[in-house]
Every structure is written in structure tokens, then in C-alpha cells.
Amino acid sequence: MKILALSTSTPRGSAVVVEGDHVLGTGGYVDLQGHAERLFEAIDAALAAAGLDRSAVAAVAVDQGPGSFTGVRVGVASAKGIAIGLAVPLAGVISLEAMAAAAFGEGHATANDVVLAAIDAKKDEVFLAAYTIVDGVVRALAPPRCEPRAAAALTIPGETRRIVLIGEVVATLDPLPPGLVRGPSIDLPDAAWVGRLAAIRLAAGEPADPALLEPLYVRPPDARPLAAPTREDPAAGARVDSAPR
């Protein structure tokens, strides 16, 4: 099954065509504010490198967050549109899970370790999630969470196994916490690992209806809807809600 996989939750956008564990073609860029403009160029580059057109895509996979609010929204909306347009299934993969899968799959961590993955959440915070291997499958110890951007947050109370820290943002902390491992596909999410995880889920028959997939933001967006406008009631001298009823 040829899967078009996308990742836009961080400044590094990537599009990859995978078939099982094999990467057939890639496209990418680094531009946090340019996902909407550059993602489809990366998709076209990945398909061209694989020698395929869109009709050959049997499924779509997308990094559904957490990460940049705008980046996640662009990636999920684009993936849903492509999947619906091609009438193919869509699998969502958590950004931190894709990083953890890369850590295990590339030998940075063993099945006896716990991988703690982190992504910059801005506002002096990070998105975090811990993963382990259960019956050969990457599993989360708990849902992703948002924590202060500090070395003290990168711990798992009571955990006795070796903790492997991954994520570009971890390398910016002072003091640098122990256990950090670096690499292209573990510093930030990579679409290749999004696609590999999606292939496992699709093969297992997990639900993949594009209409059901939603972004995973973890933290509420900064933007808030404006309050309904009000007006003075000249007759009574009281403020009256003017929102439609």
C-alpha cells in the first residue's frame, strides 16, 4: 500500500511516500509560517521522486499534533482534503509518537527503555509524552501534555527504566538534562515515521474515515472568539445583548 504521509506540526514540513517500511520519495522545507504555501510543493516533490501521480496513493497519513496550532491545522485540513478527493483512508499519528517510533526504530532506544519526546510549545512550555514498547508496538504511557520549558519537567516519577530524551527543544535547556539523544527524525517529527505508523494501523483495520480525524492541540489556541456586541437601550438606559437569537 502506497501511503502519502505529511508532517507540519513544527517548522520542518515534510511529505513522504512510503510503502511498508520503504520510503519511495520525499519532499520538505523549513518554514513555520509557510506550511499553507509550501506543503503542496513538497507533496508534488515526494510523488515525483517516487515516480507516481496522486492516483497511485492508496491512503493518506498525517501528523495530527500537538505542535504549532497553524501548522497542525494546515496539515490535517490538507490531508483530509486529499483523502476525500482520492476516496482513500486517512490515518492520524501523534507527532510525539512519530518521534518515539523513530527513536526505537533507528536504535536510539531499546525495548527496555522509555522514550520521552518533547516539542516546543512556545510560551516557555513544551509538549511532552512518554512511550514504551508493548508487544512490539509503540505505546504511550499517558496522553500528551503541556509542561513548563524546564529540565525539571522532563522526568517520569517512579520510573526505574532508562529514560531516553528526544526533541530539538530539549537541547536548548540549561542545564542540559541527561539522557538526550539527537538525530534528524527524533529532533522533530518526520513524515516517514508518520507513514510507517499509519501503515501498521491501516493493516490492523483501525478506523480511518477522513471525516472523523481531528487535530490534537493539547493546549487551547491563543485566539478567542470576540464577545457578542452590545448596545445601549435608549429607552431603558440598560445594555442589551444584540447577538442574534
Buried (B, 14 or more C-beta within 10 A) or exposed (E): BBBBBBBBBBBBBBBBBBBEEEBBBBBBBEBBEBBBEBBBBBBBBBBEBBEBEEEBBBBBBBBBBBBBBBBBBBBBBBBBEBBBEBEBBBBBBBBBBBBBBBBBBBEBBEEEBBBBBBBBBEEEBBBBBBBBBEEEEBEBBEEBBBBEBBBEBBBBEEEEEEBBBBBBBBBEBEEEBEBBBEBEBBBBBBBBBBBBBBBBBBEEEEEBEBEEBEBBBBBEEEEEEEEEEEEEEEEEEEEEEEEEE
